[in-house]
Structures are given as structure tokens and as C-alpha cells.
């Protein structure tokens, strides 16, 4: 049942992004930023954690989940370190995911060569 909930919620989040991409002139980079900021705002309002608890990976894997992770990390670091946590909390909370993404990108760049379009 959890897989079905993750699939539905993740699909809805991706579907919304596709509709925004198709119906507006926003670039993919702006939509990415919109999703991350939306995750931060929903987390600050206390609305994203219940969604993440309900949908699991369907809510934590998309970009809104990254925004939620940043906000959660900053909130925890501020409680522990004070104002310095504003600068360190987000990176500390997301370091594992960022490292995995950079490592995967490096491996793919070694395995595959880009071809010019002619």
C-alpha cells in the first residue's frame, strides 16, 4: 500500500510540474526553484511533514522533498547552534544526497561520452 501512495503522490507532484512546464513560459530551472521553495514554505507551515509521513518516498524524493529537507535541517541546527545553524543546517542535512548526486554524475560522465548534435 505504501508503494501505491508513493506512486500517486509522486505522480501528482510530477504532473503538476509538467502542467506548469506546458502551460507557462517558465523554464525548467525556474520550475525547479519553485518546487524547492514550495517545499521550504510548506515545511515552514507544518504541512509537508504529514505529506511525507503519508507518502514516504513519493514526497521525499521530488524537489519539494529537498526543500523540506533543507528547512528541517536549518530548523534543527538553529535549535542546536543558534543563528549559525541558518548557514550550516541545510548543507548538513542534505550532504548525503548532494554527495550521491555528484558521485553518480561523475560515474556517468566517465562511462558515457557526450556526442555533438550535427
C-alpha distances in whole Angstrom, upper triangle without the diagonal:
4,5,5,6,9,10,11,12,14,15,17,19,20,21,23,25,25,27,29,30,31,33,35,37,35,35,32,33,33,30,29,31,30,26,27,29,27,24,27,28,25,25,28,27,25,22,20,19,17,15,15,13,11,10,11,13,12,15,17,18,19,23,22,20,24,26,24,24,28,28,27,29,32,31,31,34,36,36,37,39,40,41,41,37,37,38,37,33,31,33,32,28,28,30,28,26,29,31,28,28,32,32,30,32,35,34,33,37,38,37,37,40,40,42,44,44,47
4,5,5,6,9,10,11,12,14,15,16,18,19,21,23,24,26,27,28,30,31,33,35,33,33,29,30,31,27,26,28,27,23,24,26,24,21,24,25,22,21,25,25,22,19,17,16,14,12,11,10,8,7,7,9,9,12,13,14,16,20,19,17,20,22,20,20,24,25,23,25,28,28,27,30,32,32,33,36,37,38,37,34,33,34,33,29,28,29,28,24,24,26,24,22,26,27,24,25,29,29,27,29,32,31,31,34,36,34,35,38,38,40,42,42,46
4,5,5,6,9,10,10,12,14,15,16,18,20,21,22,24,26,26,28,30,31,33,31,31,27,29,29,26,24,27,26,22,23,26,24,21,24,26,23,23,26,26,24,21,18,18,17,14,13,13,11,8,8,8,8,12,13,13,15,19,19,17,20,22,21,21,25,25,24,26,29,29,29,32,34,34,35,37,38,39,38,34,34,35,33,30,28,29,28,25,24,26,23,21,25,26,23,23,27,27,25,27,30,29,28,31,33,31,32,35,35,37,39,39,42
4,5,5,6,9,10,10,12,14,15,16,18,20,21,22,24,25,26,28,30,32,30,30,27,29,29,26,25,27,26,22,24,26,24,22,25,26,23,23,27,26,24,21,19,18,17,14,14,14,11,9,10,11,9,12,15,15,16,19,19,18,21,23,22,23,26,27,26,28,31,31,31,34,36,36,37,39,40,40,40,36,36,37,35,32,30,31,31,27,26,29,26,24,27,29,26,26,29,30,27,29,32,31,30,33,35,34,34,36,36,38,40,39,43
4,5,5,6,8,10,11,12,14,15,17,18,20,21,23,24,25,27,28,31,29,29,26,27,27,24,23,25,23,20,21,23,21,19,22,23,19,20,23,22,20,17,15,15,13,10,11,11,7,5,8,9,7,10,12,13,14,17,16,15,19,20,19,20,23,24,23,25,28,27,28,31,32,32,34,36,37,37,37,33,33,34,33,29,27,29,29,25,24,27,25,23,26,28,25,25,29,29,27,29,32,32,31,34,36,35,35,37,37,39,41,40,44
4,6,5,6,8,10,11,12,14,15,17,18,20,21,22,24,26,27,29,27,26,23,24,25,21,20,22,21,17,19,21,19,16,20,21,18,18,22,22,20,17,14,14,13,10,9,10,8,5,6,6,4,7,9,10,11,14,14,12,16,18,16,17,21,21,21,23,26,25,26,28,30,31,32,34,35,35,35,31,30,31,30,27,24,26,26,22,21,24,22,19,22,24,22,21,25,26,23,25,29,28,27,30,32,31,31,34,33,36,37,37,41
4,6,5,6,8,10,10,12,14,15,16,18,20,21,22,24,25,28,26,25,22,24,24,21,20,23,21,18,20,22,20,18,22,23,20,21,25,24,22,19,17,17,16,13,13,14,12,8,10,8,6,9,12,11,11,15,15,14,17,20,19,20,23,24,23,26,28,28,29,31,33,34,35,37,38,38,37,34,33,33,32,29,27,28,28,25,23,26,24,21,23,25,23,22,26,26,23,25,28,28,26,29,32,30,30,32,32,34,36,35,38
4,6,5,6,9,10,10,12,14,15,16,18,20,21,22,24,26,25,25,22,24,24,20,20,22,21,17,20,22,19,18,21,22,19,20,24,23,21,18,16,17,15,12,13,14,11,8,11,11,7,10,13,13,13,16,15,15,18,20,19,21,24,24,24,26,29,29,30,32,34,34,36,38,38,38,38,34,33,34,33,30,28,29,30,26,25,28,26,23,25,28,25,24,28,29,26,28,31,31,29,32,35,33,33,35,34,36,37,36,40
4,5,5,6,9,10,11,13,14,15,17,19,20,21,22,25,23,23,20,22,22,18,17,19,18,14,16,18,15,14,18,18,15,16,20,19,18,14,12,14,12,9,10,12,9,6,9,9,5,7,10,11,10,13,12,12,15,16,15,17,20,20,20,23,25,25,26,29,30,31,33,34,35,34,34,31,30,31,30,27,24,26,27,23,22,25,24,21,23,26,24,23,26,28,25,27,30,30,29,31,34,33,33,35,34,36,37,36,40
4,5,5,6,8,10,11,12,14,16,17,18,20,21,23,21,21,18,19,19,16,15,17,16,13,15,17,15,13,17,18,16,17,20,20,19,16,13,15,15,11,10,13,12,8,9,8,4,6,9,8,7,10,10,10,13,15,15,16,19,20,20,22,24,25,26,28,30,31,32,34,34,34,33,30,29,29,29,26,23,24,25,22,20,23,21,18,20,23,21,19,23,24,22,23,27,26,25,28,30,29,29,31,30,32,33,33,36
4,5,5,6,8,10,10,12,14,15,16,18,20,22,20,20,17,20,20,16,16,19,17,14,17,19,17,16,20,21,18,20,23,23,22,19,16,18,17,14,14,16,14,11,13,11,8,10,12,11,10,13,13,14,16,18,18,20,22,23,23,26,28,28,30,32,33,34,36,37,38,37,37,33,32,32,32,29,26,27,28,25,23,26,24,21,23,26,23,21,25,26,24,24,28,28,26,28,31,30,29,31,30,32,33,32,35
4,5,5,6,9,10,10,12,14,15,16,18,21,19,20,17,19,19,15,15,18,16,13,16,17,15,14,18,18,16,18,21,20,20,16,15,17,16,12,14,16,14,11,14,13,9,10,13,13,11,13,12,14,16,17,17,20,22,22,23,25,27,27,29,31,32,33,35,37,37,36,36,33,31,32,32,29,26,28,29,26,24,27,26,23,24,27,25,24,27,29,26,27,30,31,29,31,34,33,32,34,32,34,35,34,37
4,5,5,6,9,10,11,13,14,16,17,19,17,17,14,16,16,12,12,14,12,9,12,14,11,11,15,15,13,15,19,18,18,15,13,15,15,12,12,16,14,11,13,12,8,8,11,10,8,9,8,10,13,14,14,16,18,19,20,22,24,24,26,28,29,31,32,34,34,33,33,29,28,28,28,26,22,24,26,22,21,24,23,20,21,24,23,21,24,26,24,24,28,28,27,29,32,31,30,32,30,32,33,32,35
4,5,5,6,9,10,10,12,14,15,17,15,15,12,15,15,11,11,14,13,10,13,15,14,14,17,18,17,19,22,22,21,18,16,18,19,15,15,18,17,14,15,13,10,10,13,11,8,10,10,12,14,15,16,18,20,21,22,24,26,27,28,30,31,33,35,36,36,35,34,31,29,29,29,27,24,25,27,24,21,24,23,20,21,24,22,19,23,24,22,22,26,26,24,26,29,28,27,29,27,29,29,28,32
4,5,5,6,9,10,10,12,14,16,15,16,14,16,16,12,13,16,14,12,16,18,15,16,20,20,18,21,24,23,23,20,18,21,20,17,18,21,19,16,18,16,13,13,16,14,12,13,13,15,18,18,19,21,23,24,25,27,29,30,31,33,34,36,38,39,39,37,37,34,32,33,33,30,27,28,30,27,25,28,27,23,24,27,25,23,26,28,25,25,29,29,27,29,32,31,30,31,29,30,31,29,32
4,5,5,6,9,10,10,12,15,13,14,13,15,14,10,12,14,12,10,14,15,12,14,17,17,16,19,21,20,21,18,16,19,19,16,17,20,19,16,18,17,14,13,16,15,12,12,12,15,17,17,18,20,22,22,24,26,27,28,30,32,32,34,36,37,36,35,35,32,30,31,31,29,26,27,29,26,24,27,27,24,24,28,26,24,27,29,27,26,30,31,29,30,34,33,31,33,31,32,32,31,34
4,5,5,6,9,10,11,12,10,11,9,11,11,7,9,11,10,8,12,14,12,13,17,17,16,19,21,21,22,19,17,20,21,17,18,22,21,18,19,17,14,14,16,14,10,10,11,14,15,15,17,19,20,21,23,25,26,27,29,31,31,33,35,36,35,34,34,31,29,29,29,27,24,25,27,25,22,25,25,21,22,25,24,21,24,26,24,23,27,28,26,27,30,30,28,29,27,29,29,28,31
4,5,5,6,9,10,12,11,11,10,13,13,9,11,14,13,12,15,17,16,17,20,21,20,22,25,25,26,23,21,24,24,20,21,24,23,20,21,19,16,16,18,16,13,13,14,17,18,19,21,23,24,25,27,28,29,31,33,34,35,37,39,39,39,37,37,35,32,32,33,31,27,28,31,28,25,28,28,24,24,27,25,23,25,27,25,24,28,28,26,27,30,30,28,28,26,27,27,26,29
4,5,5,6,8,11,11,12,12,15,14,11,13,16,14,13,17,18,16,18,21,21,20,23,25,25,26,23,21,24,25,21,22,25,24,21,23,22,18,18,21,19,16,16,16,19,21,20,22,25,25,26,28,30,31,32,34,36,36,38,40,41,40,39,39,36,33,34,34,33,29,30,33,30,28,31,31,27,27,30,29,26,29,31,28,28,31,32,29,31,34,33,31,32,30,30,30,28,31
4,6,5,6,8,7,10,9,12,10,8,11,13,10,11,15,15,14,16,19,19,19,21,23,23,24,22,20,24,24,21,22,26,25,22,24,22,19,18,20,19,15,15,15,18,19,18,21,23,23,24,26,28,29,30,32,34,34,36,38,39,38,36,36,34,31,31,32,30,27,28,31,29,26,29,29,26,26,29,28,25,27,30,28,27,30,32,29,30,34,33,31,32,29,30,30,28,31
4,6,6,7,6,7,7,10,10,8,10,13,12,12,16,17,16,18,21,21,21,24,26,26,27,24,23,26,27,24,24,28,27,24,25,23,20,20,21,19,16,15,16,19,20,20,22,24,24,25,28,29,30,31,34,35,35,38,40,40,39,37,37,35,32,32,33,31,27,28,31,29,26,29,29,25,25,28,27,24,26,28,26,25,28,29,27,27,31,31,28,29,26,27,26,24,27
4,6,8,9,10,10,14,13,11,14,17,15,16,19,20,19,21,24,24,24,27,29,29,30,27,25,29,29,26,27,30,29,26,27,25,22,22,24,22,19,18,19,22,23,23,25,28,28,29,31,33,33,35,37,38,39,41,43,43,43,41,41,38,35,35,36,35,31,32,35,33,30,32,32,29,28,32,30,27,29,31,29,27,31,32,29,30,33,33,30,30,27,28,27,25,27
4,7,9,11,12,15,14,12,16,17,15,16,20,20,19,21,24,23,23,27,28,28,29,26,25,29,29,26,27,31,29,27,29,27,24,23,26,24,20,20,20,24,24,24,26,29,29,29,32,34,34,35,38,39,39,41,43,44,43,41,41,39,36,36,37,36,32,33,36,34,31,34,34,31,31,34,33,29,31,34,32,30,34,35,32,33,37,36,34,34,31,31,30,28,30
4,5,9,11,13,11,10,14,15,13,15,18,18,17,20,23,22,23,26,27,27,29,26,25,29,30,26,28,31,30,28,29,28,25,24,26,24,20,19,19,23,23,22,25,27,27,28,30,32,32,33,36,37,37,40,42,42,41,38,38,36,33,33,35,34,30,31,34,33,30,33,33,30,29,33,32,29,30,33,31,29,33,34,32,32,36,36,33,33,30,31,29,27,30
4,6,9,11,10,10,14,14,13,16,19,19,19,22,23,23,24,27,28,28,30,28,27,31,32,29,30,33,32,30,31,29,27,26,27,25,21,20,21,24,24,23,26,28,27,28,31,32,32,34,37,37,37,40,42,41,40,38,38,36,33,33,34,33,30,31,34,33,30,32,33,30,29,32,31,28,29,32,30,28,32,33,31,31,34,35,32,31,28,28,27,25,27
4,7,8,6,7,10,11,10,12,15,15,15,18,20,20,21,24,25,25,27,25,24,28,29,26,27,30,30,27,28,26,24,23,24,22,18,16,17,21,20,19,22,24,24,24,28,29,28,30,33,33,34,36,38,38,37,34,34,32,29,29,31,30,26,27,30,29,26,29,30,26,25,28,28,25,26,29,28,25,29,31,28,28,32,32,30,30,27,28,26,25,28
4,5,5,6,9,10,11,13,15,15,16,19,20,21,22,24,26,27,28,27,25,28,30,27,27,30,30,28,28,26,24,23,23,21,17,15,17,20,19,19,22,24,23,24,27,28,28,30,33,33,33,36,38,37,36,34,33,32,29,28,29,29,25,26,29,28,25,26,27,24,23,26,25,22,23,26,24,22,25,27,25,25,28,29,27,26,23,24,23,22,25
4,5,5,6,9,10,10,12,14,15,17,19,20,21,22,24,25,27,25,23,26,27,24,24,28,27,25,25,22,20,20,20,17,14,12,14,17,16,16,20,21,21,22,25,26,26,28,30,31,32,34,36,35,35,33,32,30,27,27,27,27,23,23,26,25,22,24,24,21,19,23,22,18,20,23,21,19,22,24,22,22,26,26,24,24,21,22,22,21,24
4,5,5,6,9,10,11,12,14,16,17,18,20,21,23,24,26,24,22,25,27,24,24,28,28,25,25,23,21,20,20,18,14,12,14,17,15,15,18,19,18,20,23,23,23,26,28,28,29,32,33,32,32,30,29,27,24,23,24,24,20,20,24,23,20,21,22,19,17,21,21,17,18,21,20,18,21,23,22,21,25,26,24,24,21,23,23,22,26
4,5,5,6,9,10,10,12,14,15,16,18,20,21,22,24,23,21,24,26,23,23,27,27,25,25,23,22,20,20,18,15,12,13,17,15,14,18,19,18,19,22,23,23,25,28,28,28,31,33,32,31,29,28,27,24,23,25,24,20,21,24,23,21,23,24,21,20,23,23,20,21,25,24,22,25,27,25,25,29,30,28,28,25,27,26,26,29
4,5,5,6,9,10,10,12,14,15,16,18,20,21,22,20,18,22,23,20,21,24,24,22,22,20,18,17,17,16,12,10,11,14,14,13,16,18,17,19,21,23,23,25,27,28,28,31,33,32,32,30,29,27,24,24,25,24,20,21,24,23,20,23,24,20,19,23,22,19,21,24,23,21,25,27,25,25,29,29,28,28,26,27,27,26,29
4,5,5,6,9,10,11,13,14,15,17,19,20,21,20,17,20,22,19,19,23,23,20,20,18,17,15,15,13,10,7,9,12,11,10,14,15,15,16,19,20,20,22,24,25,26,28,30,30,29,27,27,24,22,21,22,21,17,18,21,19,16,19,20,16,15,19,19,16,18,21,19,18,22,24,22,23,26,27,25,26,24,26,26,26,29
4,5,5,6,8,10,11,12,14,15,17,18,20,19,17,20,22,20,19,23,24,22,22,20,19,16,16,15,12,9,9,12,11,9,13,14,13,14,18,18,18,20,23,23,23,26,28,27,27,24,24,22,19,19,20,19,15,17,20,18,16,19,20,17,16,20,20,17,19,22,22,20,23,26,24,25,28,29,28,28,26,29,28,28,32
4,6,5,6,9,10,10,12,14,15,16,18,17,15,18,20,18,18,22,22,21,21,20,18,15,16,16,12,9,9,12,12,10,13,15,14,15,18,19,19,20,23,24,24,27,29,29,28,26,26,23,20,21,22,21,17,19,22,20,18,21,22,19,19,23,23,20,22,25,24,23,27,29,27,28,31,32,31,31,29,31,31,31,34
4,5,5,6,9,10,10,12,14,15,16,15,12,16,17,15,15,19,19,17,17,16,14,12,12,12,8,6,5,9,9,8,10,13,13,13,16,17,18,19,22,23,23,26,27,28,27,26,26,23,20,21,21,20,16,18,20,18,16,19,20,17,17,21,20,18,20,23,22,22,25,27,25,27,30,30,29,30,29,31,31,31,34
4,5,5,6,9,10,11,12,14,15,14,12,15,17,15,15,18,19,18,17,16,15,12,11,11,9,5,5,8,6,4,8,10,9,10,13,14,14,16,18,19,20,22,24,24,24,22,22,19,17,17,18,16,12,14,17,15,13,16,17,14,14,18,18,16,18,21,21,20,24,26,25,26,29,30,29,30,29,31,32,32,35
4,5,5,6,9,10,10,12,14,14,12,15,18,16,16,20,21,20,20,19,18,14,14,15,12,9,7,10,9,6,9,11,10,10,13,15,14,15,18,19,19,22,24,24,23,21,21,19,16,16,18,16,13,15,18,16,15,18,20,18,17,21,22,20,22,25,24,24,27,29,28,29,32,33,33,33,32,34,34,34,38
4,5,5,6,8,10,11,12,11,10,13,15,13,14,17,18,17,18,17,16,12,13,14,11,9,6,9,10,7,8,12,12,11,13,16,16,16,19,21,21,23,25,25,25,23,24,21,18,20,21,18,15,18,20,18,17,20,22,19,19,23,23,21,24,27,26,26,29,31,30,31,34,35,34,35,33,36,36,36,39
4,6,5,6,9,10,10,9,7,10,12,11,11,14,15,14,15,14,13,10,10,11,9,7,4,6,7,4,5,8,9,8,10,13,13,14,16,18,19,20,22,23,23,22,22,19,17,18,18,16,13,16,17,15,14,17,18,16,17,21,21,19,22,24,24,24,27,29,28,30,33,33,33,34,33,36,36,36,40
4,6,5,6,9,10,10,9,11,14,13,13,16,18,17,17,17,17,13,12,14,13,10,7,9,8,5,5,8,7,5,8,11,10,11,14,15,15,17,20,20,19,18,19,16,13,15,16,13,11,14,16,13,13,17,19,17,17,21,21,20,22,25,25,25,28,30,30,31,34,35,35,36,35,37,38,38,42
4,5,5,6,9,9,9,12,14,13,14,17,18,18,19,19,18,14,15,17,15,13,10,11,12,8,8,11,11,8,11,14,13,13,16,18,17,19,22,22,21,19,21,18,15,18,19,16,14,18,19,17,17,21,22,20,21,25,25,24,26,29,29,29,32,34,33,34,37,38,38,39,37,40,40,40,44
4,5,5,6,5,5,9,10,10,11,14,15,15,16,17,15,12,13,15,14,12,9,10,12,9,7,11,12,9,11,14,14,14,16,19,18,20,22,24,22,22,23,20,18,20,21,18,16,19,20,17,18,21,22,20,22,25,25,24,27,29,29,29,32,34,33,35,38,38,38,40,38,41,41,41,44
4,5,5,6,5,7,10,10,10,12,14,15,15,16,16,12,12,15,14,13,9,9,11,8,5,9,9,7,7,11,11,10,13,15,15,16,19,20,19,19,20,17,15,18,18,15,13,17,17,14,15,19,20,18,20,23,23,23,25,28,28,28,31,33,33,34,37,38,38,39,38,41,42,42,46
4,5,8,8,10,12,13,14,16,18,19,19,20,19,16,15,18,17,16,12,13,13,10,8,11,11,7,8,12,11,9,12,15,14,15,18,19,17,17,19,16,14,17,18,15,14,17,18,16,17,21,22,21,22,25,26,25,28,30,30,31,34,35,35,37,40,40,40,42,41,43,44,44,48
4,6,8,10,11,12,14,15,17,18,19,20,20,16,17,20,19,17,14,14,16,13,11,14,14,11,12,15,14,12,15,18,17,17,21,22,21,20,22,19,18,20,21,18,17,21,22,19,20,24,25,24,25,28,29,28,31,33,33,34,36,38,38,39,42,43,43,44,43,45,46,46,49
4,6,6,8,10,11,12,14,15,16,18,18,14,15,18,18,17,14,13,15,13,10,13,14,11,10,14,14,12,14,17,17,17,20,22,21,21,23,19,18,21,21,18,17,21,21,18,19,23,24,23,24,27,28,27,30,32,32,33,36,37,37,39,42,42,42,44,43,46,47,47,50
4,6,6,7,9,11,11,13,14,16,15,12,13,16,16,16,12,12,15,13,10,13,15,12,12,16,17,15,17,20,20,20,23,25,24,24,25,22,21,23,23,20,19,22,22,19,20,24,24,22,24,28,27,27,30,32,31,32,35,36,36,38,41,41,41,43,41,44,45,45,48
4,6,5,6,9,10,10,11,13,12,8,9,13,12,12,9,8,11,10,7,10,12,10,10,14,15,14,16,19,19,20,22,24,24,24,24,21,20,22,22,18,16,19,20,16,17,20,21,19,21,24,24,23,26,28,28,29,32,33,32,34,37,37,37,39,38,41,42,42,45
4,5,5,6,9,10,10,12,12,9,9,13,14,14,11,9,12,12,8,10,13,11,9,13,15,13,14,17,18,18,20,23,23,23,24,20,20,22,21,17,16,19,19,15,16,20,20,19,21,24,23,23,27,28,28,29,32,33,33,35,37,38,38,40,40,42,44,44,47
4,5,5,6,9,10,13,12,10,11,15,15,17,13,12,15,15,11,14,16,15,13,17,19,17,18,21,22,21,24,26,26,27,28,24,24,26,25,21,20,23,23,19,20,23,23,22,24,27,26,26,29,31,30,32,35,35,35,37,40,40,40,42,42,44,46,46,49
4,5,5,6,8,10,9,7,9,12,12,14,11,10,14,13,11,13,16,15,14,17,19,18,19,23,24,23,26,28,28,28,29,25,24,26,25,22,20,23,23,19,19,23,22,20,23,26,24,24,28,29,28,29,33,33,32,35,37,37,37,39,39,41,42,42,46
4,5,5,5,7,8,5,6,10,11,13,10,8,11,12,9,11,14,14,12,15,18,17,17,20,22,22,24,26,26,27,27,23,23,24,23,20,18,20,20,16,16,20,19,17,20,22,21,21,25,26,25,27,30,30,30,32,35,34,35,37,37,39,41,41,45
4,6,6,9,10,8,9,13,14,16,14,12,15,16,12,13,17,16,14,17,19,18,18,22,23,23,24,27,27,28,29,25,25,27,25,21,20,22,22,18,18,22,20,19,22,25,23,24,27,28,27,29,32,32,32,35,37,37,37,40,40,42,44,44,48
4,6,9,9,8,10,13,15,17,15,13,17,17,15,16,19,19,17,20,23,21,22,25,27,26,28,30,31,32,32,28,28,30,28,25,23,25,25,21,21,24,23,21,24,27,25,25,29,30,29,30,34,33,33,36,38,37,38,40,40,42,44,44,47
4,6,5,6,8,10,11,14,13,11,15,16,14,15,19,19,17,20,23,22,23,25,27,27,29,31,32,32,32,28,28,29,28,24,22,24,24,20,20,23,21,19,22,24,22,22,26,27,25,27,30,30,30,33,35,34,34,37,36,39,40,40,44
4,5,6,6,8,11,14,13,10,13,15,13,13,17,17,16,18,21,21,21,23,25,25,26,29,30,30,30,26,26,27,25,22,20,22,21,17,17,20,18,16,19,21,19,20,24,24,23,25,28,28,27,30,32,32,32,35,35,38,39,40,43
4,5,5,5,8,11,11,9,11,14,13,13,16,17,16,18,21,21,21,24,26,26,27,29,30,31,30,26,26,26,25,22,19,20,20,17,15,18,16,14,17,19,16,17,20,21,19,21,24,24,24,27,29,28,29,31,31,34,36,36,40
4,6,6,7,11,10,9,12,14,13,14,17,18,18,20,22,23,23,26,28,28,29,31,32,32,32,28,27,28,27,24,21,22,23,19,18,20,19,16,19,21,19,18,22,23,21,23,26,26,25,28,30,29,29,32,31,34,35,35,39
4,6,6,9,7,6,9,11,9,11,14,15,14,17,19,19,20,22,24,25,26,28,29,28,28,25,24,25,24,21,18,20,20,17,15,19,18,15,18,20,19,18,22,23,22,23,26,27,26,28,31,31,31,33,32,35,36,36,40
4,6,8,7,4,7,9,8,8,12,13,12,14,17,17,18,20,22,23,24,25,26,26,26,22,21,22,21,18,15,16,17,13,12,15,14,11,14,17,15,15,19,20,19,20,24,24,24,26,29,28,29,31,31,34,35,35,39
4,7,8,6,7,10,10,10,13,15,15,16,19,20,20,22,24,25,26,28,29,28,27,24,23,23,22,19,16,17,18,14,12,15,13,10,13,15,13,12,16,17,16,17,21,21,20,23,25,25,25,27,27,30,32,32,36
4,5,5,7,9,10,11,13,15,16,17,19,20,22,23,25,26,28,29,29,28,28,24,23,23,22,20,17,18,19,16,14,16,16,12,14,17,15,14,17,19,17,18,21,22,21,23,26,26,25,27,26,29,30,30,34
4,5,5,7,9,10,11,13,14,15,17,19,20,21,23,25,26,27,27,26,25,22,20,20,20,18,14,15,17,15,12,15,15,12,12,16,15,13,16,19,17,17,21,22,21,23,26,26,26,27,26,29,30,30,33
4,5,5,6,9,10,11,12,14,16,17,18,20,21,23,25,25,25,24,24,21,19,20,20,17,14,16,18,15,13,17,17,14,15,19,18,16,19,22,21,21,24,26,25,27,30,30,29,31,30,32,33,33,37
4,5,5,6,9,10,10,12,14,15,16,18,20,21,22,24,24,24,23,20,18,19,18,16,13,14,15,12,11,14,14,11,13,17,16,15,18,20,19,20,23,24,24,26,29,29,29,31,30,33,34,35,38
4,5,5,6,9,10,10,12,14,15,16,18,20,21,22,22,21,21,17,16,16,15,13,10,11,13,10,8,11,12,9,10,14,14,13,15,18,17,18,21,22,22,24,27,27,27,29,28,31,32,33,37
4,5,5,6,9,10,11,12,14,15,17,19,20,21,21,19,19,16,14,15,15,12,9,11,13,11,10,13,15,12,13,17,17,16,18,21,21,21,24,26,25,27,30,30,30,32,31,34,34,35,38
4,5,5,6,8,10,10,12,14,15,17,18,20,20,19,19,16,14,16,15,12,10,13,13,10,10,14,15,13,15,18,18,18,20,23,22,23,26,28,28,29,32,33,33,34,34,36,37,38,42
4,6,5,6,9,10,11,12,14,16,17,18,18,18,18,14,13,14,13,10,7,10,10,7,7,11,11,10,12,15,15,15,18,20,20,21,24,25,26,27,30,31,31,33,32,36,37,38,41
4,5,5,6,9,10,11,12,14,15,16,16,15,15,11,10,11,10,7,4,7,9,7,7,10,12,11,12,15,16,16,18,20,21,21,24,26,26,27,30,31,32,33,32,36,37,37,41
4,5,5,6,9,10,11,12,14,15,15,14,14,11,9,11,11,8,7,10,11,9,10,14,16,15,15,19,20,20,21,24,25,25,27,29,30,31,34,35,35,37,36,39,40,40,44
4,5,5,6,9,10,11,13,14,14,15,15,11,11,13,12,8,8,11,11,8,10,13,15,15,16,19,20,20,22,24,25,26,28,30,30,32,34,35,36,38,37,40,42,42,46
4,5,5,6,9,10,11,12,13,13,12,8,9,10,8,5,5,8,7,5,8,11,12,13,14,16,18,19,20,22,23,24,26,28,29,30,32,34,35,36,36,39,41,42,46
4,5,5,6,9,10,10,10,10,9,6,5,8,7,4,5,9,9,8,10,13,15,16,16,18,20,21,22,24,26,26,28,30,31,32,34,36,37,38,38,41,42,43,46
4,6,5,6,9,10,10,10,11,8,8,11,10,7,9,12,12,10,13,16,18,18,19,22,23,24,25,27,29,29,31,33,34,35,38,39,40,41,41,44,45,46,49
4,5,5,6,9,10,11,11,8,9,12,10,7,9,12,10,9,13,15,17,18,19,21,22,24,25,27,28,29,31,33,34,35,37,39,40,42,41,45,46,47,51
4,5,5,6,7,8,8,4,7,9,7,5,8,10,9,9,12,14,16,18,18,20,22,23,24,26,28,29,30,32,34,34,36,38,39,41,41,44,45,47,50
4,5,5,4,6,7,4,6,9,9,7,10,13,12,12,15,17,20,21,21,23,25,26,27,29,31,32,33,35,36,37,39,41,42,43,43,46,47,48,52
4,6,6,9,10,8,10,13,12,10,13,16,14,14,17,19,21,23,23,25,27,28,29,31,33,34,35,37,39,40,42,43,44,46,46,49,50,51,55
4,6,9,9,7,11,13,11,10,13,15,13,13,17,18,20,22,23,24,26,28,28,30,32,33,34,36,38,39,40,42,44,45,45,49,50,51,55
4,7,6,5,9,10,9,9,13,14,12,14,17,18,21,22,22,24,26,28,28,30,32,33,34,36,38,38,40,42,43,45,44,48,49,51,54
4,5,6,8,10,10,10,14,16,15,16,19,20,23,24,24,26,28,29,30,32,34,34,36,38,39,40,42,44,45,46,46,49,50,51,55
4,5,6,8,9,10,13,15,15,16,19,20,23,24,23,25,28,28,29,31,33,33,34,37,38,39,41,43,44,45,44,47,48,49,52
4,5,6,7,8,11,12,12,14,17,17,20,22,21,22,25,26,26,28,31,31,32,34,36,36,38,40,41,42,41,45,46,47,50
4,5,5,5,8,10,9,11,14,15,18,19,19,20,23,24,24,26,28,29,30,32,34,34,36,38,39,40,40,43,44,46,49
4,6,6,7,10,11,12,14,15,18,19,18,20,23,23,24,26,28,28,29,32,33,33,36,38,38,39,39,42,42,44,47
4,6,7,8,9,11,13,13,17,18,16,18,21,21,21,24,26,26,27,30,31,31,33,35,36,37,36,39,40,41,45
4,6,6,6,9,10,11,14,15,14,16,19,19,19,22,24,24,25,28,29,30,31,34,35,36,35,39,40,41,45
4,6,5,6,9,10,13,14,14,16,18,19,20,22,24,24,26,28,29,30,32,34,35,36,36,39,40,42,45
4,5,5,6,8,11,12,11,14,16,16,17,19,21,21,23,25,26,27,29,31,32,33,33,36,37,38,42
4,5,5,6,9,10,9,11,14,14,14,17,19,19,20,23,24,24,26,28,29,31,30,34,35,37,40
4,6,5,8,10,10,11,14,15,16,17,19,20,21,23,25,26,28,30,31,33,33,36,38,39,43
4,6,8,9,10,12,13,14,16,17,19,20,22,23,25,26,28,29,31,33,33,36,38,39,43
4,6,6,6,9,10,11,12,14,16,17,18,20,21,23,25,26,27,29,29,32,34,35,39
4,6,5,6,9,10,11,12,14,15,16,18,20,21,23,24,26,27,28,31,33,35,39
4,6,5,6,9,10,11,12,14,15,16,18,20,21,22,24,26,27,31,33,35,38
4,5,5,6,9,10,10,12,14,15,16,18,20,21,22,24,25,28,30,32,35
4,5,5,6,9,10,11,12,14,15,16,19,20,21,23,23,26,28,30,33
4,5,5,6,9,10,11,12,14,15,17,18,20,22,23,26,28,30,34
4,6,5,6,9,10,11,12,14,15,16,18,20,21,25,27,29,33
4,5,5,6,9,10,11,12,14,15,16,18,19,22,24,26,30
4,5,5,6,9,10,10,12,14,15,17,17,21,23,25,29
4,5,5,6,9,10,11,12,14,16,18,21,24,26,30
4,5,5,6,9,10,11,12,15,16,19,22,24,28
4,6,5,6,9,10,10,12,13,17,19,21,25
4,5,5,6,9,10,12,13,17,19,22,25
4,5,5,6,9,11,13,17,20,23,26
4,5,5,6,9,10,14,17,19,23
4,6,5,7,8,12,15,17,21
4,6,7,10,14,17,20,23
4,7,10,13,17,19,22
4,7,9,13,15,18
4,6,10,13,15
4,7,9,13
4,6,9
4,6
4
